[in-house]
Amino acid sequence: AVLGVFLEIVEDDQPIEHLESMQKLCDLMDKIKYKGDHVFLNEPFNVLELLPKNRSYFTYLGSLTTPPLWETVTWILFEQTLKCTKKQLEAFRQLSYYPKEEVKDIEHLYPTNIEENFRPIQPLNERRIIYVLK
């Protein structure tokens, strides 16, 4: 299963609920920039704070959005957006698809950071999209 939350960009100085937990995560990004990096948290972190309060969602059977594109995923896309700042979004975009030792060998060939990492809209192919109201 894949849980998807759409991000809504707000001004960096706008006081908004959820920004604190999102910021805790973004503050760690430079320590986990590369695939395989990890960090231990010294304080509790509630991952549920990164989900919208309104838990209504759309769900359908689909595929991975990156190769090998296996059609084995149950997608759960929350209806309500989660707020984040431009700086927070930029922190996510600095993450790399690759381990640190591989980046130096390929970064001159193509981008290695996670940005513009979406797949074009695909045909439904008789899939049913189900809306679950919470």
Secondary structure, DSSP 8 states (H G I E B T S, - for coil): -EEE--EEEE-TT---TTHHHHHHHHTTGGGS-STT-----SS---GGGGS-SS--EEEEEE--SSTT--S-EEEEEESS-EEEEHHHHHHHHT-BSS-HHHHHHHTTTS--BS-S--------TT---EEE--
